[in-house]
Amino acid sequence: MLSIEGKIALRIAVGAVALYGAVCFVRQNIVDYLFLRIEFVFFDYEKPSALVFGELLAIMTLWVLVGHLLWRGAKKFR
């Protein structure tokens, strides 16, 4: 079991990764791909693959956190 300080540090770390994911989501203009305003996905081959995977992992962390918080909020209304 984590201590109070450990829980706070973990929440801050997850929040920071999710915030970076939000920045990457906006910077990569993913909304245009989702609503088919841009038909083709263009990859940046100049970026290292580890950075691309890290950014995608941060974006995924953002949406997992949003889903988790929505789930916790919905449980209060049961």
C-alpha positions in Angstrom: 0.0 0.0 0.0 1.3 3.4 -0.9 1.8 6.1 1.7 -0.1 9.4 1.4 3.0 11.1 -0.1 3.3 8.3 -2.6 -0.3 8.6 -3.7 0.1 12.4 -4.1 3.3 11.9 -6.2 1.7 9.3 -8.4 -1.3 11.5 -9.0 0.9 14.5 -9.9 2.9 12.3 -12.3 -0.2 10.9 -14.0 -1.6 14.4 -14.2 1.6 15.7 -15.8 1.7 12.9 -18.4 -2.0 13.6 -19.1 -1.3 17.3 -19.5 1.5 16.5 -21.9 -0.9 14.2 -23.7 -3.4 17.1 -24.1 -0.6 19.3 -25.5 0.3 16.5 -28.0 -3.3 15.9 -28.9 -3.8 19.6 -29.9 -0.3 20.0 -31.5 -0.8 16.9 -33.7 -4.2 18.2 -34.7 -5.9 14.8 -34.1 -9.3 16.4 -34.0 -9.2 17.0 -37.7 -8.4 13.4 -38.3 -11.2 12.3 -36.0 -13.8 14.4 -37.9 -12.3 13.5 -41.3 -11.3 17.1 -42.2 -8.0 15.6 -43.2 -8.2 12.3 -45.1 -4.7 11.0 -44.8 -2.4 10.6 -41.8 1.1 12.0 -42.5 3.9 10.7 -40.2 6.9 12.7 -39.4 9.8 10.5 -40.3 12.3 13.0 -38.8 11.1 12.3 -35.3 12.6 9.4 -33.4 10.2 6.5 -33.0 10.6 6.5 -29.2 9.3 10.1 -29.1 6.4 9.2 -31.3 5.4 6.3 -29.1 5.9 8.4 -26.0 3.6 11.1 -27.3 1.0 8.5 -28.3 1.3 6.9 -24.8 0.7 10.3 -23.2 -2.4 10.9 -25.4 -3.7 7.5 -24.4 -3.0 8.3 -20.7 -5.0 11.5 -21.1 -8.1 9.6 -22.4 -7.7 6.8 -19.8 -7.7 9.4 -17.1 -10.7 11.2 -18.5 -12.6 7.9 -18.7 -11.5 6.9 -15.2 -12.7 10.3 -13.8 -16.0 10.0 -15.6 -16.5 6.5 -14.3 -15.8 7.7 -10.7 -18.2 10.6 -11.2 -20.9 8.3 -12.6 -20.6 5.9 -9.7 -21.6 8.7 -7.3 -25.0 9.0 -9.0 -26.0 5.3 -8.5 
